[in-house]
Amino acid sequence: MRKHALSALAAMLAGLVFRISATEWLFLLLSITLVIAFEIMNSAIENVVDLASNYHFSMLAKNAKDMAAGAVLVVSGFALLTGLVIFVPKFWALVFG
């Protein structure tokens, strides 16, 4: 979660530096919000699964935790792609333009 929080802060600072448009802010903040929400859900699912399995190993419990973590990975990939679409052209123009 700390890495995601630092990434979100860096993305928002970059948004201020590059003066991104309102639409770009919308997508950036949506991506950040989704990652945070999915991280919270992942933590909740892990806690519930641990409690339900009485802290003993179970393949079903492992699969549930892996699927929750996979959902975070998918949303994080979307956030990364969003950041690349927004910031790479601006950085490219700054360096080579």
N, C-alpha and C positions, 0 to 999 in steps of 0.2 A: 504494500500500500504506500510506503514511503517513496518508492521509485515513481509510482504513478502520481503522487502529489507533487514531487519535484518536477516531473515532466509537465504536469498541468501548469505549474507556476512558470516554467520556462516558456511554454507555448503562449501563455497570456502576456508575458513580458515581450516576447517576439511580436505578438499581435499589436502591442502598443508601439513598439519600435517601427514596425513596417506599416502602421496605420491601416490595418486591414478593414475591409468594408463591413457593413452591418450584416450582410448575408454570411460573410466569412466568419464573423464573430458568432453568429447563430450556430453554424456547423461546428465551430471549435468548442463552444460551450456545451453543445449537445453531446459531443464526443467525450468531453471531460466528465459531464454528469453521468453518462452511461457507464463509463469505466468505474467511477466511484460507486454508483448504485450496484453494479454487478459484483464489485469487490465486497460490498456489505452483504449482499445475498450469498456470496460464496462463503464468507465467514459464518453466517447464520446456518447455512446448510451443513458445513463442517461440524459445527457445535451440536446441531440436532442429530446428525448421523453418529457422532461419538457417543452422545447420550443414549440413543436408541440401541446402539450395538454394545452398550455397557463397557465401552473402551476396549473391547476385544476385537481382534482382526476378523473381518468378514469380507469376502469378495464383493458382495453386494454393497457394503459400506464403502469399500475402496472405489468401486465403479461410480457410486453416487458422488463421491468427492471429486473424482477425476472429471466427471461430466460438468460439475459446477466450475471447476478450474478451467475446463475447456471453454466454457461460456465466457469467462473473463478474458481468455486468450483471444477469442474471436472478436470481442468488443474492443480489446486493446489493439488488435490489428486494424480495425476500422478507424480507431482514433489516430493511429500512426499514418494510415493512408490519407486521412483528412488533413493532418498536419503537412504531409508531403505535398498534397495538391495545393494547399494554401501557400506554403512558405518556399518551396523550391523555386517557383518562377520569380518570386520577389528577391530571393537571395541571388539567383542567377543574373537577374537584371542589375542588381547592386554590384556584383563582381565583374560581370562581362559587358554590362550595358553602358 
